[in-house]
Structure formats: structure tokens, C-alpha cells
């Protein structure tokens, strides 16, 4: 019974992911809609990350903001995302000492 439940949950999880992939392959979107849809992952990521930036060190939220600002500046130079992450980590590390 447990195996059947796991297989059923896997199917129910995969169907909503596969259907849009097959449908969107055949549909042409207007350019403005496509640009808007491409911006959603970045907006969602920002909404998930920003609250945590303020609570890196609870008594000193400016340290997290400085790390986030450094990450944004590095990202503006179109460098690899690992450099933005490492820059933010290094900034927070250096400001805590």
C-alpha cells in the first residue's frame, strides 16, 4: 500500500509539470508577455531572499543589507552567480569581525 501511495503521489506531482511543458511548446506568446513571464523567477527569488537578508545577524540588519548590496553590484556586472554569492558571503564574514 505504501508503494502504491508513493507512485500515486509521484504521478500527481509530475502531471501538472509535464502538461504545461507540452502545451507551451506549441504556443507562441506575445513578446511583452514573454518578457513578463521571464521576470517572474527573479521576482520570486527576491521575495524569498530579502526577508532572510534582514535577519542574518538579528541585532545588526545592516550587515545583511551590505552583503545583499554587494551581491546586487556584482550581479550588475553580469558575472557568474557564484561570484555574487561568494562576494555576499565574504562581505558578511568581514563585517562580523
N, C-alpha and C positions, 0 to 999 in steps of 0.2 A: 504493500500500500504506500509506503514511503517513497519508493522508487517511482511509482505512478504519479504521486503528488509532485515530485521534483521534475519529472518530464513534463507534466501539465503546466507547471509554473514556467518552465523554460519556453514552452511553446507560446504561452500567453504573453511572455515578455518579448519574444522575438517577432511576433506577428506585427505589432504596432511599429516596429523599427524597420521591417522589410517593406511593408506596403508603401510608405512614403518614398522610399528609395526607388521603387519600380515606377511609381506614378510620376515623380518629379523628373525622372529621366526623359520622359516623353513630352513634358510640358515646357513651353517657353514662357518665361516670366518677363514682364516689362523691366527695363534697366533700373528704374528707380526702386522698384520692389526688390529686385535682386540686391541692390546696394543696401537697402534697409535690412533685409534678411541676413546679409553678411555681417552686419554690425551687431547683431544680437549676441553672439558668443562673447564679444568683448564687453558689452554692457553687463551681461550676466556675471562674467568673471570679476568685473569691477565691483558689482554689488555684493559678491561673495567675499572678496578680499578686503575691501575698505573697512568694515567693522573690526576685522582682526588687526588691521594696521594700528588702530587706536588703542588696542589692548595688548600690544607686545610687552610692554612694561606698564602695569596698571597705574603706577604713580607718575609716570613720565610719558604721556602720549606723544610728545613732540619727537621722541626718538623713533617711534614707528612711522610718524609722518615724514621724518627726514629720510628714512630708508625707502619709503614709498616714493618720495620725490626723486631720489637718486635713480630708482628703477624706471620712473617715467622719463627722466632725462636720457638715460641710456637707451631706452626703447625708441625715443625720438630720433636717434641716430641710426635706426634700422639695424641694430646689431642683433645677434642671436639672443634668444630669450634667456639662455643660461647666463649670459653676461649681466643682464638686468637682475636676475635672481642673485648671482654672486655679489654684484655691487650693493644690493639692498642688504644682504647678509653682512657684508663687510662693514657697511655704514653703521648698522645696529650694533655690531660687535665692538667697533671702535668707540662708539658713543657711550657704551655701557661701562667703559673703563675710565 
